């Protein structure tokens, strides 16, 4: 018993249970035991093409076994290819595979100490990237609508050349805006006052949050118009 046929999937061969095959041995006078395949008499095409072609029209069998063109079969082949890569590069990764990879990269002469340094460096870079993403995520995507609005205002002020300092209290920030940009004092004071009440006050309502968002939207629109007016004046 064994397998006959199979299906080529890119660079490897898939052999399924449906490809199982059995041979027989018969005693022939003067020749001894000879292996014979009864299939060659009943269905000769089975020998050359395997079982897939001989059962292509069979009802009730999976399209994967019959190897018909379908999205299910294509998906199954892609998933099998991923599983094969996982088996090769993760489960079956060995010193031999490592040597082949290094040879492809032109690093076959690297020492064990060099490999250790590369591994430590790669791990350190990975942790730095993860740490940076963790710190960046809450700052860029706050889930609280009040904090999201406050961040939007700070981004608008950064474009005006007055970014908020790290650890700077909202009221201190407002005073610095008024000292450096008097034309922004009134609206920025309104925005910061509403933010402080929402962030540190005893209660908040949907209307209060909406008023803060509308004030910041008005501020951003006014600054956008002002920047375009400056550009138009400079172009004349």
C-alpha positions in Angstrom: 0.0 0.0 0.0 1.0 3.6 -0.5 0.1 6.7 -2.4 -0.2 7.5 -6.1 -0.5 10.9 -7.6 -0.9 14.1 -5.7 -1.3 17.8 -6.4 1.4 20.4 -7.1 0.9 23.5 -5.0 3.6 26.0 -6.2 6.8 24.5 -5.0 5.7 21.3 -3.1 3.4 18.3 -3.6 0.2 17.7 -1.6 -0.6 14.1 -1.0 -4.0 13.4 0.5 -5.7 10.3 1.8 -7.7 10.2 -1.3 -4.4 9.5 -3.2 -4.0 6.2 -1.2 -3.4 3.3 -3.5 -2.9 -0.5 -3.1 -0.8 -2.9 -5.2 -1.0 -6.6 -5.3 1.7 -9.3 -5.6 1.1 -12.5 -7.5 3.1 -15.6 -7.9 4.0 -16.4 -11.5 5.6 -19.6 -12.3 9.2 -19.0 -13.3 9.1 -15.4 -12.2 8.3 -15.5 -8.6 6.4 -12.8 -6.8 5.5 -9.9 -9.1 3.9 -6.6 -8.1 0.8 -5.9 -10.3 -1.7 -3.1 -10.3 -5.3 -4.2 -11.1 -6.1 -0.6 -11.8 -4.2 -0.8 -15.0 -6.8 -3.2 -16.3 -9.9 -1.6 -14.9 -9.0 2.1 -15.3 -5.7 2.7 -17.1 -6.0 6.5 -17.0 -5.8 6.2 -13.2 -2.2 5.2 -13.5 -1.2 8.3 -15.4 -3.4 11.0 -13.9 -4.2 9.8 -10.4 -7.6 9.6 -8.8 -8.6 13.2 -9.3 -9.4 12.9 -13.1 -11.2 9.6 -12.7 -13.7 10.9 -10.2 -14.0 14.5 -11.5 -17.7 13.9 -12.4 -18.5 12.0 -9.2 -21.3 13.6 -7.2 -21.1 14.2 -3.5 -17.4 14.6 -3.3 -15.6 17.8 -2.3 -14.4 20.1 -5.1 -11.0 20.0 -3.4 -10.7 16.3 -3.9 -12.1 16.5 -7.5 -9.7 19.5 -8.0 -12.4 21.6 -9.7 -11.8 25.3 -10.1 -13.6 27.1 -7.3 -12.9 29.7 -4.7 -13.1 27.1 -1.9 -10.4 25.1 -3.6 -8.2 28.2 -4.2 -8.6 29.2 -0.6 -7.8 25.7 0.7 -4.6 25.7 -1.4 -3.6 29.1 -0.1 -4.2 28.0 3.5 -2.2 24.8 2.9 0.6 26.8 1.5 0.7 29.0 4.7 0.6 25.9 6.9 3.5 24.5 4.9 5.6 27.7 5.3 4.8 27.6 9.1 6.0 24.0 9.3 9.2 24.8 7.4 10.2 28.1 9.0 8.8 27.7 12.5 8.2 24.2 13.5 10.9 22.6 11.4 13.5 25.4 11.6 16.8 23.8 12.2 20.5 24.6 12.1 20.5 23.4 8.5 17.7 25.9 7.6 19.6 28.6 9.5 22.8 28.0 7.5 20.9 28.1 4.2 19.2 31.4 5.1 22.6 32.9 6.2 24.1 31.7 2.9 21.4 33.4 0.9 22.0 36.6 2.9 25.8 36.4 2.3 26.4 35.9 6.0 27.5 32.2 6.1 30.9 33.1 7.7 29.4 34.9 10.7 30.4 33.5 14.1 28.1 32.4 16.9 29.0 35.5 18.8 28.0 37.6 15.8 24.7 35.8 15.6 24.1 36.4 19.3 24.7 40.2 18.8 22.4 40.3 15.8 19.7 38.4 17.8 20.1 40.8 20.8 20.0 43.8 18.5 16.9 42.6 16.7 15.1 41.9 20.0 16.1 45.4 21.3 14.8 47.1 18.2 11.5 45.1 18.4 11.0 46.1 22.0 11.8 49.8 21.2 9.2 49.7 18.4 6.6 48.1 20.7 7.3 50.7 23.4 7.1 53.6 21.0 3.8 52.3 19.6 2.3 51.9 23.1 3.3 55.4 24.0 2.1 56.8 20.7 -1.3 55.1 20.6 -3.1 56.8 23.5 -1.7 60.1 22.4 -3.0 59.9 18.9 -6.2 57.9 19.5 -7.9 58.9 22.7 -11.2 57.2 23.3 -12.6 60.0 25.5 -14.3 62.6 23.2 -13.2 65.4 25.5 -9.5 64.4 25.4 -9.8 63.9 21.6 -11.2 67.5 21.3 -8.4 68.8 23.5 -5.8 67.0 21.4 -7.3 68.5 18.3 -7.0 72.0 19.8 -3.3 71.3 20.7 -2.6 70.2 17.2 -4.2 73.4 15.8 -2.0 75.5 18.2 1.1 73.6 17.1 0.4 74.7 13.5 0.2 78.3 14.9 3.7 77.9 16.4 2.6 77.6 20.0 2.7 73.9 21.0 1.8 73.0 24.5 4.8 72.1 26.7 4.9 68.7 28.4 3.3 68.9 31.8 2.0 72.5 31.2 -1.4 73.0 32.9 -4.3 74.2 30.7 -4.6 77.5 32.5 -0.9 78.2 32.2 -1.1 77.3 28.5 -4.0 79.8 28.0 -2.0 82.6 29.6 1.0 81.8 27.4 -1.2 81.9 24.3 -2.7 85.3 25.4 0.8 86.7 26.0 2.2 85.6 22.6 -0.8 85.7 20.4 -3.3 88.3 21.7 -5.6 87.8 18.7 -6.2 84.2 19.8 -6.8 85.0 23.5 -10.6 85.2 23.5 -11.4 82.0 21.6 -8.6 80.0 23.2 -9.8 81.1 26.7 -13.3 79.9 25.8 -12.0 76.5 24.6 -9.7 75.9 27.6 -12.4 77.0 30.1 -14.8 74.5 28.6 -12.2 71.8 28.6 -11.2 72.3 32.2 -14.9 72.1 33.3 -15.4 68.9 31.4 -12.1 67.3 32.4 -12.0 68.3 36.1 -15.6 69.2 36.9 -18.0 67.1 38.9 -20.2 66.2 35.9 -20.5 66.5 32.2 -23.3 66.5 29.7 -23.5 65.7 26.0 -24.3 69.3 25.3 -21.2 70.5 27.1 -19.0 68.1 25.0 -20.7 69.3 21.8 -20.1 73.0 22.8 -16.4 72.2 23.3 -16.2 70.4 19.9 -18.0 73.3 18.1 -15.7 75.9 19.6 -12.6 74.0 18.5 -14.1 73.5 15.1 -14.7 77.2 14.8 -11.1 77.9 16.0 -9.6 75.5 13.4 -11.7 77.0 10.6 -10.8 80.6 11.5 -7.1 79.7 11.6 -7.4 77.9 8.2 -9.0 81.0 6.6 -6.3 83.2 8.2 -3.5 81.1 6.8 -4.9 81.2 3.3 -5.3 84.9 3.5 -1.7 85.3 4.4 -0.7 83.1 1.5 -2.8 85.2 -0.9 -1.2 88.4 0.3 2.3 87.0 -0.1 1.5 85.9 -3.6 0.5 89.3 -4.8 
